[in-house]
Each structure stands twice: as structure tokens, then as C-alpha cells.
Amino acid sequence: MLRIPIWQVVFLSAILAWIVFSCYFKVTQKLRSLTQPWVTQRVIAETPLVLRIQSFQHRFLDTLFTALSCLVSVPFYTAFLPLLFWSGHCKFARQMTLLMALCDYVGNSIKDAVSAPRPNSPPVRRVTATKDERENALEYGLPSAHTLHTVCLAGYLLHYVLKSANITEATQVLMGVTMACLLVGLIALGRIYLGMHSAVDVLAGLVIGLVILPFWLKVHEYVDSFIISGQNVAYFWATFSILLLFAYPTPEHPTPSFEYHTAFNGVVLGFVTGIQKTYLQFHHEDIPHIFSPQLSFTAFVTKVLVGIPTILVVKFCWKSLAKWILPVVANTLGIPIRSSCYIPQLKSFVSDKDPDGNQKMFLFFSQDSFDVDTGIRLVQYAGLAWSVCDPIPSVFAYLGL
């Protein structure tokens, strides 16, 4: 018989209560009315500062700051996470995945709740040399997600290295802190130089990151212990993931931020489900690490060559399965659905969002239709991440890797 701990019921009920409360009292609209005018005023007032920084324009600086932005972007970390799992650093990979998800949700939620603009271009020169940067430019400004992520992930990486290598010497610790601060400073400066953010956006990202990082350092061991040995993990996390979609604030105008959150929400769901099931087989602390006699660099490269194509195939299969099953389930339950991109036959211009509240996906809210793309995106990325932790390690074991 399935036993559900009381704390899980209380936790999920609290989120549900917040969703109802925030929708009924229009919390997002009230928060935006208080913050958006001030932030917008600061963005406009800081335009001369952005132009002054951009007056040092040089091709080398364009390349440097664009490259740094790519190295600390969510797509880069998402691609890097499977390599961490397969290299044997499973606990570090778990913690980085969860911390990234927390940063992504908090940062994007604040962006869309406040809905503050980026610096006007022109007069500001906006450098969007990559597809990722062009998509980022469609989001709202405050806070700078790159700055927020860099603070948290560089800080946690430093913590992990110091702890795992048992480094206590003051000089080495100071050197590590200095390098982390230098990276954060370069990223923050680069976001202004590239015309993507004003100083207020960068400062907000820095402050939020400095709040999230110590919080995560306090709770990460408890979260990890729950994932690998807790009760009712899969059902709890699936419910939690769906509620997070509902709790996400609706922006003043549509942006890609909710899509990014949905994708990474699915990634975490897949990771948690796969790890909880196969922890003792593939993800415990005694598995071989890269460069050890049990896992040579050649064997690691073979893992990558086998694993990456498998991930792409699994993602395609889960996406196709979701595109077929979810519309059938919705039609069976009488839920009106539409599709913004995945299913052309269901395209519609009807909105499923309350312009003054949260994502309107509960049936007890009045709505015209449900965007089935949200469910498809969640399922496909959950399947992708699950494959990294469950079937692909089984393939590695079968191949003797």
C-alpha cells in the first residue's frame, strides 16, 4: 500500500492554496503595478551608462562576452549535465540540476511577474550573435538570468571542489573565491556591454543569486537524501512539477520564459524519476569516476558517442508519443485544447492565460482552451532526462562501459 508522508500533503496543498489565492486576488497584477514603473524608470535612466560601456566597442569584446554568455547559458548546462552523470560525478550532477531548476524558476517567474523592459535598442546596440541570445532578447529584463545562474552555479561549484578535495588552506580558498567573483563580474559586465541588460537587471540577478545560493547550501543534502531514499518520490515530484506550471505567473505579453521553465521542469522530473529508481545500480557514490582505472577517458568518450544519439532518439520518441496520447486523453476528458506549434491542426489564437494572474490550466477556472504544447514539452524533456539516468546506463552496462 502506498504511504504518503504528511509533509508532502501539506507542501503540495500549500502550493495549490497559493495558486488559488494568487489568482483570486490578482497577486501578479498588483506586484507588477508596484514594481514595473520603478524598474522601467531605472532602465531608461541607465541608458547613458549602457552607451558609455558600449563606447569601448571592439570585435574582441563582442566575441569574448558572447562566448562567456554561451558558457553560462541554460542550454550549455543542460547539454553538460549528461556528461557529469556519465563521468561518475552523479551527486554533483544531481545538485547542479536541481539548483539550475531553482534558479530558472525563480528568475523567469520574477521576469514575467515584473514584466520590465530591456534597454531600448536603438539607441543601445544589442549584440545577439547566437540563436540562444536572440531568443533571450524576447524575454523581459529584470533580473539578469545569466548573472543569477553564474552566482549560484559558480558558487556551488566552488563549494563542491573545496569540500570534495578537502581544501582548507586560506590561500587556495581565496584564489577560488577570487576566480568565481571574476567570472560573475565578467558575466555581469558582458550582459550590459551586449545591450541585453541595464545595471538594475544585473544587480537584481546578483542579489537574488546571493539569496538562493546560501539557501541551497543549507537544504541540498536533505533534498538529495529525499530523492535517493525517500518515500513516494516519483508521484510527489510529478505532482509538484505540474503545480509549478500552474503557479507560474503570466507575463504582460507572451515571452519564451514559460516554455524554458516547462522544458527544464520536465528535465528535473525525468532526472528525479530515473535516479530514484536506479540509484543503487548506476548513481551511488562508489561508481567509477572518469580517469580512474575503471573508467578511462576512452571509455567515457565511447559513452558519449553512444549516449548522445540515444538521447536524441528517445526525445523524438517521447515527443511523438505525447503528441499522439495527450490530445486523445484531453478529448476523452472533454478538455478543449489548442496547439501553438506542435500540432498544426489544433492551432488557435485563443489564449489560455489570465492576463492578471497565473497560468490558467485548472478546469475550475473559466478558460477557452488548454495549450497542449505545454504537456508535450514537459513529457518530451522528462523522457529525455529519464533516459540519461535509466535506460542509457543500462546500455553502458550491457556494453561493458
Secondary structure by P-SEA (a helix, b strand, c coil): cccccaaaaaaaaaaaaaaaaaaaaaaaaaaaaacaaaaaaaaaaaaaaaaaaaccccaaaaaaaaaaaaaacaaaaaaaaaaaaaacaaaaaaaaaaaaaaaaaaaaaaaaaacccccccccbbbbcccaaaaaaaaccccccaaaaaaaaaaaaaaaaaaaaaccccaaaaaaaaaaaaaaaaaaaaaaaaaccccaaaaaaaaaaaaaaaaaaaacaaaaaaaaacccaaaaaaaaaaaaaaaaccccccccaaaaaaaaaaaaaaaaaaaaaacccccccccccccccccccaaaaaaaaaacaaaaaaaaaaaaaaaaccaaaaaaaaccccccccccccccccccccccccccccccccccccccaaaaaaaaaaaaaaaaaccaaaaaaaaacc
